[in-house]
């Protein structure tokens, strides 16, 4: 089946099987490795990307469902080589350890800040529910999101400069599939 969509601002047209999950399309067809395959059941959030500005777990979205839409991965947040404010805050606040969950956490944070540019600590914890980190204990991740909010992380378009390049608009709503972030 032929599918056309925008990935990090670039229009793509690829022949895919109707059952191909978006995470596998991004990794295997597009060669983008930031969205990690962690569980295939929406439990971990390692595969989180933005779909028209909304954070989604790409292991539960079929590629054909993304047809005609804007997909942004962590690679697409910094198209000119300068870190997105959320990426910079994760670096500054040491919001990572092994790094496996980091791309998904960053994408969930970008979606959260797009919806709520000035969240409280409790709102950050709630907003990141469904994205698990087995290394950090979340404290530095939460600090990173709050620092990004202070630095204007929401001012950067939730879908990065990539959406501007494609003309696709981001609706800025947050993903609905969530689990619980440790306190």
PyMOL commands that set and color helices and strands:
alter all, ss='L'
color gray80, all
select helices_A, chain A and resi 22-29+58-60+63-66+74-78+85-92+102-115+121-127+139-150+160-166
alter helices_A, ss='H'
color red, helices_A
select strands_A, chain A and resi 2-7+10-15+48-51+54-57+70-72
alter strands_A, ss='S'
color yellow, strands_A
deselect
rebuild
show_as cartoon
